[in-house]
Amino acid sequence: MFRYIVRRLLQMVLAFFGTTLIVYALMFAGQGDPIQALAGERPVSAAQRAYLTEKFHLDQTGIGGFFYRYFDYVGNLLRGDLGDSLTGRKISDMLAQAWPVTAKLAIIGLLVAILVGVTAGVVAGLRRGGIFDNATLVLTLLVLGVPTIVLAPLAQYFLGVKLPLFPPTAGAEPSLYALLLPGIVLGSLSLATALRLTRTSVAENMRSDYVRTARAKGLPTRRLVSVHVLRNSLIPVITFLGVELGNLMSGAIITEGVFNIPGVGFNLFRGIKTEDGPLVVGLVSVLVVVYLVSNLVVDVLYAVLDPRIRYE
């Protein structure tokens, strides 16, 4: 296990630098005039342009200039410095303000997927072919067919405006209650996928040989399901939920934009819109770390859930 973790950590390092290089290259290739994009229609003085050009090494052109800026960014990153955005603010300060909001939003979405999706999936798998099973399959199919960019405004209109059960917008310092509706919207797709995945896994395990053997020996159904079936059925579900945590963090761009939540996704969208390369790469770098750590934790949990799994 120790050698496996070390090998995965080395793979994480390569994946991290490879991802940041790709993102940096995409920002560099699609970059027009970031200084003017930041200023909008307002004129930029020669002194301001010269200062920003020197500060962000925009005078370095061509492939050599790209790698010069990239390795300069990587060097600062290894020292724990995410750099400054084109607005002059420290990216680490912006992240410190935005990260707790997005983390709360992602946790709400993940809890919705676990508490509702996994629980309903277990019930549907145990009662395969029943009314509850068929109803959940139809509902999850409808949810999966509606993208977040459509679901978020609909939820905001019906549950926030027409039926004021939740605040329609979160605001600058959102409370936990204000984040509840966008968290449910964010976790709705995860909920539907977790439900269908849990239902399929439980139904397959209920038809396996070890379940028939346990029933023949007189093992109570409650113990059979809680100790044996669930432990084997949750392996693919935990894999999905572990990776989905990173998806919820980065997928909050639309949700945070609709509900006016000042989180990581909101700042990332703003950085893309204004061609703020340092801000985009800095935020994406943090999200990549979340993805990689989540995957590592999920792989280690395999051995906890199923002792048969061994890593060489």
Backbone hydrogen bonds in HBPLUS format (Angstrom, degrees):
<---DONOR---> <-ACCEPTOR-->    atom                        ^
c    i                          cat <-CA-CA->   ^        H-A-AA   ^      H-
h    n   atom  resd res      DA  || num        DHA   H-A  angle D-A-AA Bond
n    s   type  num  typ     dist DA aas  dist angle  dist       angle   num
A0005-ILE N   A0001-MET O   2.94 MM   4  6.25 157.9  1.99 152.5 157.5     1
A0006-VAL N   A0002-PHE O   3.00 MM   4  6.29 162.4  2.03 152.1 156.7     2
A0007-ARG N   A0003-ARG O   2.92 MM   4  6.08 159.0  1.97 144.6 150.6     3
A0008-ARG N   A0004-TYR O   2.87 MM   4  6.12 152.8  1.94 147.9 155.7     4
A0009-LEU N   A0005-ILE O   2.89 MM   4  6.12 151.3  1.97 148.0 155.9     5
A0010-LEU N   A0006-VAL O   3.04 MM   4  6.36 154.2  2.11 148.6 154.8     6
A0011-GLN N   A0007-ARG O   3.04 MM   4  6.30 153.1  2.11 142.6 150.3     7
A0012-MET N   A0008-ARG O   2.81 MM   4  6.06 145.0  1.93 144.1 154.4     8
A0013-VAL N   A0009-LEU O   3.08 MM   4  6.40 147.2  2.19 143.5 150.9     9
A0014-LEU N   A0010-LEU O   3.23 MM   4  6.57 162.3  2.26 148.8 152.2    10
A0015-ALA N   A0011-GLN O   2.87 MM   4  6.08 161.9  1.90 150.3 156.0    11
A0016-PHE N   A0012-MET O   2.83 MM   4  5.92 153.2  1.91 144.4 151.9    12
A0017-PHE N   A0013-VAL O   3.11 MM   4  6.35 172.2  2.12 154.9 155.4    13
A0018-GLY N   A0014-LEU O   2.90 MM   4  5.96 154.1  1.97 147.0 155.3    14
A0019-THR N   A0015-ALA O   2.91 MM   4  5.96 157.7  1.96 144.9 150.5    15
A0020-THR N   A0016-PHE O   3.00 MM   4  6.22 169.5  2.01 153.8 156.7    16
A0021-LEU N   A0017-PHE O   3.00 MM   4  6.01 148.3  2.10 137.4 146.0    17
A0022-ILE N   A0018-GLY O   3.10 MM   4  6.33 155.1  2.17 143.6 149.5    18
A0023-VAL N   A0019-THR O   2.94 MM   4  6.22 169.2  1.95 159.1 161.6    19
A0024-TYR N   A0020-THR O   2.86 MM   4  5.89 158.4  1.91 142.5 149.3    20
A0025-ALA N   A0021-LEU O   2.86 MM   4  6.01 151.0  1.94 142.1 150.5    21
A0026-LEU N   A0022-ILE O   2.87 MM   4  6.16 156.2  1.92 151.0 157.3    22
A0027-MET N   A0023-VAL O   2.99 MM   4  6.22 161.0  2.02 151.3 156.0    23
A0028-PHE N   A0024-TYR O   2.91 MM   4  6.06 150.6  2.00 142.0 150.9    24
A0029-ALA N   A0025-ALA O   2.78 MM   4  5.94 159.5  1.82 152.5 157.6    25
A0030-GLY N   A0026-LEU O   3.06 MM   4  6.07 159.0  2.11 144.8 150.0    26
A0031-GLN N   A0028-PHE O   3.45 MM   3  5.21 162.2  2.48  97.1 101.6    27
A0037-ALA N   A0033-ASP O   2.91 MM   4  6.13 154.6  1.98 153.7 162.2    28
A0038-LEU N   A0034-PRO O   2.94 MM   4  6.03 145.2  2.07 139.1 147.1    29
A0039-ALA N   A0035-ILE O   3.14 MM   4  6.43 148.4  2.24 139.3 147.6    30
A0040-GLY N   A0036-GLN O   2.87 MM   4  5.95 128.0  2.14 142.0 155.1    31
A0042-ARG N   A0039-ALA O   3.37 MM   3  5.55 154.3  2.45 125.9 122.9    32
A0049-ARG N   A0045-SER O   2.98 MM   4  6.21 163.8  2.00 152.4 157.1    33
A0050-ALA N   A0046-ALA O   2.92 MM   4  6.01 157.0  1.97 143.8 150.3    34
A0051-TYR N   A0047-ALA O   2.99 MM   4  6.15 155.6  2.05 145.4 151.8    35
A0052-LEU N   A0048-GLN O   3.02 MM   4  6.22 171.7  2.02 155.6 157.1    36
A0053-THR N   A0049-ARG O   2.89 MM   4  5.89 154.0  1.96 145.2 153.3    37
A0054-GLU N   A0050-ALA O   3.05 MM   4  6.16 157.2  2.11 142.5 147.7    38
A0055-LYS N   A0051-TYR O   2.93 MM   4  6.07 158.7  1.98 148.4 155.1    39
A0056-PHE N   A0052-LEU O   3.06 MM   4  6.07 163.1  2.09 147.1 150.1    40
A0058-LEU N   A0053-THR O   2.84 MM   5  4.77 142.2  1.99 141.0 148.0    41
A0057-HIS N   A0054-GLU O   3.40 MM   3  5.01 162.9  2.43  95.3  99.8    42
A0060-GLN N   A0057-HIS O   3.27 MM   3  5.73 162.9  2.30 108.4 113.5    43
A0065-GLY N   A0061-THR O   3.20 MM   4  4.58 139.8  2.37 122.6 122.8    44
A0066-PHE N   A0062-GLY O   3.04 MM   4  6.37 149.7  2.13 144.4 153.3    45
A0067-PHE N   A0063-ILE O   3.11 MM   4  6.40 167.9  2.13 152.8 153.4    46
A0068-TYR N   A0064-GLY O   2.93 MM   4  6.05 148.0  2.03 142.8 152.7    47
A0069-ARG N   A0065-GLY O   2.99 MM   4  6.18 162.0  2.02 148.0 151.4    48
A0070-TYR N   A0066-PHE O   2.89 MM   4  6.12 154.7  1.95 148.7 157.0    49
A0071-PHE N   A0067-PHE O   2.92 MM   4  5.94 175.2  1.93 148.4 150.0    50
A0072-ASP N   A0068-TYR O   3.06 MM   4  6.08 145.3  2.18 137.7 147.8    51
A0073-TYR N   A0069-ARG O   2.91 MM   4  6.09 149.7  2.00 140.7 148.8    52
A0073-TYR N   A0070-TYR O   3.04 MM   3  5.03 114.6  2.49  93.1 108.8    53
A0074-VAL N   A0070-TYR O   2.81 MM   4  6.18 157.6  1.86 152.6 159.3    54
A0075-GLY N   A0071-PHE O   2.93 MM   4  6.00 159.1  1.98 140.8 146.4    55
A0076-ASN N   A0072-ASP O   3.15 MM   4  6.38 159.2  2.19 143.5 148.4    56
A0077-LEU N   A0073-TYR O   2.83 MM   4  6.03 149.3  1.92 146.3 156.2    57
A0078-LEU N   A0074-VAL O   2.92 MM   4  6.16 153.6  1.99 153.9 158.8    58
A0079-ARG N   A0076-ASN O   3.13 MM   3  5.15 134.3  2.35  94.6 107.4    59
A0081-ASP N   A0076-ASN O   2.81 MM   5  5.06 157.4  1.86 153.4 146.9    60
A0080-GLY N   A0077-LEU O   2.94 MM   3  5.02 158.4  1.98 107.6 112.2    61
A0091-ILE N   A0083-GLY O   3.00 MM   8  5.93 173.2  2.00 152.4 154.2    62
A0085-SER N   A0089-ARG O   2.94 MM   4  5.65 164.1  1.97 165.6 166.9    63
A0088-GLY N   A0085-SER O   2.97 MM   3  5.43 163.5  2.00 114.2 119.5    64
A0094-MET N   A0090-LYS O   3.06 MM   4  6.43 158.0  2.11 149.1 155.1    65
A0095-LEU N   A0091-ILE O   2.80 MM   4  5.98 155.3  1.86 148.7 155.9    66
A0096-ALA N   A0092-SER O   2.89 MM   4  6.02 148.7  1.99 138.6 147.1    67
A0097-GLN N   A0093-ASP O   3.18 MM   4  6.43 142.2  2.33 141.1 149.5    68
A0098-ALA N   A0094-MET O   2.95 MM   4  6.15 153.0  2.02 145.3 153.5    69
A0099-TRP N   A0095-LEU O   2.71 MM   4  5.41 160.5  1.75 149.6 153.9    70
A0102-THR N   A0098-ALA O   3.16 MM   4  6.45 167.2  2.18 160.0 163.3    71
A0103-ALA N   A0099-TRP O   2.81 MM   4  5.92 160.0  1.85 159.9 166.4    72
A0104-LYS N   A0100-PRO O   3.00 MM   4  6.12 159.0  2.05 141.9 146.7    73
A0105-LEU N   A0101-VAL O   3.03 MM   4  6.28 159.1  2.07 146.0 152.2    74
A0106-ALA N   A0102-THR O   2.81 MM   4  6.02 159.5  1.85 151.9 157.2    75
A0107-ILE N   A0103-ALA O   2.88 MM   4  6.03 156.6  1.93 148.9 155.5    76
A0108-ILE N   A0104-LYS O   2.97 MM   4  6.17 157.3  2.02 148.4 154.1    77
A0109-GLY N   A0105-LEU O   3.08 MM   4  6.34 162.5  2.11 145.9 150.6    78
A0110-LEU N   A0106-ALA O   2.84 MM   4  6.05 152.5  1.91 146.1 154.3    79
A0111-LEU N   A0107-ILE O   2.79 MM   4  5.96 158.5  1.84 149.9 155.6    80
A0112-VAL N   A0108-ILE O   2.95 MM   4  6.16 154.0  2.01 148.6 155.7    81
A0113-ALA N   A0109-GLY O   3.06 MM   4  6.30 154.4  2.12 141.1 147.8    82
A0114-ILE N   A0110-LEU O   2.89 MM   4  6.16 150.1  1.98 146.3 154.9    83
A0115-LEU N   A0111-LEU O   2.77 MM   4  5.78 166.1  1.79 154.4 157.0    84
A0116-VAL N   A0112-VAL O   3.02 MM   4  5.58 153.1  2.10 134.4 143.0    85
A0117-GLY N   A0113-ALA O   3.00 MM   4  4.71 114.8  2.44 102.2 119.6    86
A0118-VAL N   A0113-ALA O   3.15 MM   5  6.70 136.0  2.35 144.4 157.0    87
A0120-ALA N   A0116-VAL O   2.93 MM   4  5.87 163.6  1.95 145.6 151.1    88
A0121-GLY N   A0117-GLY O   2.86 MM   4  5.92 146.4  1.98 139.9 150.4    89
A0122-VAL N   A0118-VAL O   2.90 MM   4  6.15 150.9  1.98 149.6 156.0    90
A0123-VAL N   A0119-THR O   3.12 MM   4  6.44 164.8  2.14 151.9 155.4    91
A0124-ALA N   A0120-ALA O   2.87 MM   4  6.02 161.9  1.90 148.5 154.1    92
A0125-GLY N   A0121-GLY O   2.86 MM   4  5.96 150.4  1.95 141.9 150.2    93
A0126-LEU N   A0122-VAL O   2.95 MM   4  6.17 151.4  2.04 148.2 155.4    94
A0127-ARG N   A0123-VAL O   2.98 MM   4  6.14 142.4  2.12 143.6 154.0    95
A0130-GLY N   A0127-ARG O   3.04 MM   3  5.66 154.8  2.11 143.3 142.8    96
A0134-ASN N   A0130-GLY O   3.05 MM   4  6.27 168.4  2.06 152.0 154.7    97
A0135-ALA N   A0131-ILE O   2.90 MM   4  6.02 157.8  1.95 150.8 157.5    98
A0136-THR N   A0132-PHE O   2.98 MM   4  6.11 162.9  2.01 150.3 154.4    99
A0137-LEU N   A0133-ASP O   3.09 MM   4  6.27 153.8  2.16 146.6 153.9   100
A0138-VAL N   A0134-ASN O   3.14 MM   4  6.35 156.8  2.20 145.4 150.6   101
A0139-LEU N   A0135-ALA O   2.99 MM   4  6.21 167.1  2.00 152.7 156.4   102
A0140-THR N   A0136-THR O   2.90 MM   4  5.93 166.0  1.91 148.9 153.0   103
A0141-LEU N   A0137-LEU O   3.06 MM   4  6.10 147.1  2.17 136.1 145.1   104
A0142-LEU N   A0138-VAL O   3.06 MM   4  6.36 149.7  2.16 146.3 154.0   105
A0143-VAL N   A0139-LEU O   2.98 MM   4  6.31 157.6  2.03 149.9 156.1   106
A0144-LEU N   A0140-THR O   2.88 MM   4  6.03 162.1  1.91 148.9 153.7   107
A0145-GLY N   A0141-LEU O   3.08 MM   4  6.16 133.6  2.30 133.5 145.2   108
A0145-GLY N   A0142-LEU O   3.19 MM   3  5.08 128.4  2.47  90.8 104.5   109
A0146-VAL N   A0143-VAL O   3.20 MM   3  5.36 155.3  2.26 103.9 111.2   110
A0150-VAL N   A0147-PRO O   3.06 MM   3  5.53 151.6  2.14 110.3 118.7   111
A0151-LEU N   A0147-PRO O   2.91 MM   4  6.16 165.7  1.93 153.5 158.4   112
A0152-ALA N   A0148-THR O   2.88 MM   4  5.63 169.7  1.89 147.7 150.0   113
A0154-LEU N   A0150-VAL O   3.32 MM   4  6.45 159.2  2.36 146.9 153.0   114
A0155-ALA N   A0151-LEU O   2.91 MM   4  6.07 163.5  1.94 154.3 158.7   115
A0156-GLN N   A0152-ALA O   2.93 MM   4  6.08 155.8  1.99 148.4 155.9   116
A0157-TYR N   A0153-PRO O   2.89 MM   4  6.01 153.2  1.96 144.5 151.2   117
A0158-PHE N   A0154-LEU O   2.94 MM   4  6.09 178.6  1.94 158.4 158.8   118
A0159-LEU N   A0155-ALA O   2.91 MM   4  5.46 151.9  1.99 136.3 145.5   119
A0160-GLY N   A0156-GLN O   3.01 MM   4  4.83 128.0  2.29 113.4 124.0   120
A0161-VAL N   A0157-TYR O   3.11 MM   4  4.93 142.6  2.26 111.9 121.2   121
A0162-LYS N   A0157-TYR O   2.81 MM   5  6.18 168.4  1.82 167.7 170.7   122
A0163-LEU N   A0158-PHE O   2.85 MM   5  5.76 147.9  1.95 137.2 147.8   123
A0165-LEU N   A0159-LEU O   3.00 MM   6  5.62 136.9  2.19 138.4 150.1   124
A0166-PHE N   A0159-LEU O   3.18 MM   7  6.22 152.0  2.26 154.6 156.8   125
A0165-LEU N   A0163-LEU O   2.49 MM   2  5.62 134.9  1.68 121.2 104.8   126
A0170-ALA N   A0259-PHE O   2.91 MM  89  5.92 170.7  1.92 165.4 162.2   127
A0179-LEU N   A0175-SER O   3.13 MM   4  6.43 133.7  2.36 140.8 152.9   128
A0179-LEU N   A0176-LEU O   3.26 MM   3  5.14 132.8  2.50  90.5 102.9   129
A0180-LEU N   A0177-TYR O   3.15 MM   3  5.11 156.0  2.21 100.2 107.6   130
A0183-GLY N   A0179-LEU O   2.89 MM   4  5.83 143.4  2.02 139.6 150.6   131
A0184-ILE N   A0180-LEU O   2.94 MM   4  6.20 149.4  2.04 147.7 155.5   132
A0185-VAL N   A0181-LEU O   2.97 MM   4  6.26 161.5  2.00 155.1 160.4   133
A0186-LEU N   A0182-PRO O   2.82 MM   4  5.94 158.5  1.86 143.9 150.3   134
A0187-GLY N   A0183-GLY O   2.93 MM   4  6.05 151.9  2.01 142.0 149.4   135
A0188-SER N   A0185-VAL O   3.29 MM   3  5.18 158.6  2.34  99.1 105.5   136
A0191-LEU N   A0187-GLY O   2.74 MM   4  5.87 151.2  1.82 148.7 157.8   137
A0192-ALA N   A0188-SER O   2.99 MM   4  6.26 160.9  2.03 149.2 152.9   138
A0193-THR N   A0189-LEU O   3.05 MM   4  6.26 164.1  2.07 148.6 152.8   139
A0194-ALA N   A0190-SER O   2.80 MM   4  5.87 164.9  1.82 152.1 157.0   140
A0195-LEU N   A0191-LEU O   2.90 MM   4  6.00 155.4  1.96 148.1 154.9   141
A0196-ARG N   A0192-ALA O   3.11 MM   4  6.32 168.1  2.13 148.1 150.7   142
A0197-LEU N   A0193-THR O   2.89 MM   4  5.99 159.9  1.93 150.7 157.2   143
A0198-THR N   A0194-ALA O   2.86 MM   4  5.89 162.1  1.89 146.1 151.4   144
A0199-ARG N   A0195-LEU O   2.89 MM   4  5.98 162.5  1.92 149.5 155.1   145
A0200-THR N   A0196-ARG O   3.05 MM   4  6.17 162.8  2.08 145.1 149.1   146
A0201-SER N   A0197-LEU O   3.01 MM   4  6.16 163.5  2.04 147.3 152.3   147
A0202-VAL N   A0198-THR O   2.88 MM   4  5.98 167.9  1.90 156.0 159.1   148
A0203-ALA N   A0199-ARG O   3.00 MM   4  6.05 163.0  2.03 146.1 151.4   149
A0204-GLU N   A0200-THR O   3.00 MM   4  6.16 155.3  2.06 146.8 153.1   150
A0205-ASN N   A0201-SER O   3.06 MM   4  6.26 160.6  2.10 147.5 152.7   151
A0206-MET N   A0202-VAL O   2.91 MM   4  6.09 149.1  2.01 150.2 158.8   152
A0207-ARG N   A0204-GLU O   3.20 MM   3  5.40 143.2  2.34 100.4 110.5   153
A0208-SER N   A0205-ASN O   3.09 MM   3  5.04 164.2  2.12 105.5 109.8   154
A0212-ARG N   A0208-SER O   3.39 MM   4  6.77 158.4  2.44 145.9 151.2   155
A0213-THR N   A0209-ASP O   2.93 MM   4  6.20 155.6  1.99 153.0 160.5   156
A0214-ALA N   A0210-TYR O   3.00 MM   4  6.08 156.4  2.06 136.8 143.1   157
A0215-ARG N   A0211-VAL O   2.95 MM   4  6.15 157.1  2.00 148.9 155.0   158
A0216-ALA N   A0212-ARG O   2.96 MM   4  6.13 151.1  2.05 140.8 148.9   159
A0217-LYS N   A0213-THR O   3.05 MM   4  6.34 136.3  2.25 141.0 152.4   160
A0219-LEU N   A0214-ALA O   3.06 MM   5  5.54 166.0  2.08 157.6 153.4   161
A0218-GLY N   A0215-ARG O   3.00 MM   3  5.06 156.6  2.05 103.2 110.5   162
A0224-LEU N   A0220-PRO O   2.90 MM   4  6.10 157.8  1.95 153.7 161.1   163
A0225-VAL N   A0221-THR O   2.91 MM   4  6.07 160.9  1.95 153.4 156.9   164
A0226-SER N   A0222-ARG O   2.96 MM   4  6.06 172.1  1.97 151.6 154.3   165
A0227-VAL N   A0223-ARG O   2.96 MM   4  5.63 161.1  1.99 142.6 147.9   166
A0228-HIS N   A0224-LEU O   3.16 MM   4  5.44 143.9  2.29 123.4 134.0   167
A0229-VAL N   A0224-LEU O   3.06 MM   5  6.42 167.8  2.07 154.9 158.7   168
A0230-LEU N   A0225-VAL O   2.88 MM   5  5.87 161.5  1.91 163.2 164.6   169
A0232-ASN N   A0228-HIS O   3.33 MM   4  6.53 158.6  2.38 149.0 153.4   170
A0233-SER N   A0229-VAL O   2.84 MM   4  5.92 153.4  1.91 151.7 160.7   171
A0234-LEU N   A0230-LEU O   2.95 MM   4  5.83 147.9  2.06 150.9 154.4   172
A0238-ILE N   A0234-LEU O   2.83 MM   4  5.88 162.2  1.86 153.0 155.7   173
A0239-THR N   A0235-ILE O   3.17 MM   4  6.38 154.0  2.24 145.1 152.4   174
A0240-PHE N   A0236-PRO O   3.07 MM   4  6.29 157.6  2.12 142.5 147.6   175
A0241-LEU N   A0237-VAL O   2.87 MM   4  6.16 164.4  1.90 154.0 158.3   176
A0242-GLY N   A0238-ILE O   2.85 MM   4  5.85 156.0  1.91 146.8 152.8   177
A0243-VAL N   A0239-THR O   3.25 MM   4  6.41 165.2  2.27 147.1 150.3   178
A0244-GLU N   A0240-PHE O   2.79 MM   4  5.86 146.4  1.90 144.2 155.5   179
A0245-LEU N   A0241-LEU O   3.10 MM   4  6.23 130.1  2.36 139.0 147.5   180
A0246-GLY N   A0243-VAL O   3.20 MM   3  5.71 128.8  2.48 109.0 119.0   181
A0247-ASN N   A0243-VAL O   3.34 MM   4  6.71 152.1  2.42 139.0 147.1   182
A0248-LEU N   A0244-GLU O   2.76 MM   4  5.98 151.8  1.84 151.7 158.1   183
A0249-MET N   A0245-LEU O   3.16 MM   4  6.39 151.3  2.24 140.9 147.9   184
A0250-SER N   A0246-GLY O   3.09 MM   4  6.34 169.4  2.11 152.6 154.2   185
A0251-GLY N   A0247-ASN O   2.61 MM   4  5.44 145.7  1.73 143.3 154.9   186
A0256-GLU N   A0252-ALA O   2.79 MM   4  5.63 164.5  1.81 147.8 153.0   187
A0257-GLY N   A0253-ILE O   3.05 MM   4  6.07 144.4  2.18 135.7 145.7   188
A0258-VAL N   A0254-ILE O   2.93 MM   4  6.17 159.4  1.98 155.5 160.1   189
A0259-PHE N   A0255-THR O   3.04 MM   4  6.16 169.0  2.05 153.5 156.6   190
A0261-ILE N   A0256-GLU O   2.82 MM   5  4.57 163.5  1.84 135.0 140.7   191
A0263-GLY N   A0261-ILE O   2.83 MM   2  5.66 136.5  2.02 108.4  95.2   192
A0267-ASN N   A0263-GLY O   3.15 MM   4  6.40 160.9  2.19 147.5 152.0   193
A0268-LEU N   A0264-VAL O   2.80 MM   4  5.99 149.6  1.89 148.9 158.8   194
A0269-PHE N   A0265-GLY O   2.94 MM   4  6.11 160.0  1.98 148.2 152.5   195
A0270-ARG N   A0266-PHE O   3.08 MM   4  6.28 156.6  2.13 142.1 149.0   196
A0271-GLY N   A0267-ASN O   2.86 MM   4  6.05 149.3  1.96 142.1 150.6   197
A0272-ILE N   A0268-LEU O   2.98 MM   4  6.27 152.9  2.05 148.5 155.1   198
A0273-LYS N   A0269-PHE O   2.94 MM   4  6.13 160.0  1.98 149.3 155.1   199
A0274-THR N   A0270-ARG O   3.02 MM   4  6.18 155.2  2.08 146.9 152.4   200
A0276-ASP N   A0271-GLY O   2.73 MM   5  4.69 157.5  1.78 148.7 151.2   201
A0275-GLU N   A0272-ILE O   3.25 MM   3  4.98 158.4  2.30  97.1 103.3   202
A0277-GLY N   A0275-GLU O   3.10 MM   2  5.68 122.0  2.45 106.5  90.7   203
A0280-VAL N   A0276-ASP O   3.08 MM   4  6.32 165.4  2.10 159.2 163.7   204
A0281-VAL N   A0277-GLY O   2.96 MM   4  6.09 178.5  1.96 166.3 166.5   205
A0282-GLY N   A0278-PRO O   2.99 MM   4  5.94 153.3  2.06 139.1 147.1   206
A0283-LEU N   A0279-LEU O   3.02 MM   4  6.17 166.7  2.04 152.0 154.8   207
A0284-VAL N   A0280-VAL O   2.92 MM   4  6.05 163.4  1.95 152.5 157.9   208
A0285-SER N   A0281-VAL O   2.91 MM   4  5.94 149.7  2.01 141.6 149.5   209
A0286-VAL N   A0282-GLY O   3.30 MM   4  6.60 152.3  2.38 142.4 148.2   210
A0287-LEU N   A0283-LEU O   3.05 MM   4  6.38 158.2  2.10 148.5 154.8   211
A0288-VAL N   A0284-VAL O   2.86 MM   4  6.08 148.6  1.96 149.7 158.1   212
A0289-VAL N   A0285-SER O   3.19 MM   4  6.47 152.8  2.27 142.2 148.5   213
A0290-VAL N   A0286-VAL O   3.12 MM   4  6.49 151.6  2.20 145.8 153.3   214
A0291-TYR N   A0287-LEU O   3.02 MM   4  6.34 157.8  2.07 148.2 153.4   215
A0292-LEU N   A0288-VAL O   2.96 MM   4  6.23 169.1  1.97 156.8 158.6   216
A0293-VAL N   A0289-VAL O   2.94 MM   4  6.06 168.1  1.96 153.8 157.0   217
A0294-SER N   A0290-VAL O   2.98 MM   4  6.01 158.8  2.02 146.3 152.8   218
A0295-ASN N   A0291-TYR O   2.98 MM   4  6.25 158.5  2.03 152.5 158.0   219
A0296-LEU N   A0292-LEU O   3.02 MM   4  6.26 156.1  2.08 146.5 153.1   220
A0297-VAL N   A0293-VAL O   2.94 MM   4  6.18 164.6  1.97 154.6 158.0   221
A0298-VAL N   A0294-SER O   3.00 MM   4  6.18 158.5  2.05 148.1 154.1   222
A0299-ASP N   A0295-ASN O   3.02 MM   4  6.25 159.6  2.06 148.8 153.6   223
A0300-VAL N   A0296-LEU O   3.05 MM   4  6.32 155.5  2.12 150.0 156.5   224
A0301-LEU N   A0297-VAL O   2.98 MM   4  6.19 148.7  2.08 145.4 154.2   225
A0302-TYR N   A0299-ASP O   3.24 MM   3  5.32 145.1  2.37  96.2 106.1   226
A0304-VAL N   A0301-LEU O   3.06 MM   3  5.00 125.3  2.37  94.4 109.2   227
A0305-LEU N   A0301-LEU O   3.02 MM   4  6.29 159.9  2.06 158.7 162.2   228
A0306-ASP N   A0302-TYR O   2.89 MM   4  5.99 157.8  1.94 155.9 162.8   229
A0309-ILE N   A0306-ASP O   3.07 MM   3  5.85 164.4  2.09 124.4 128.4   230
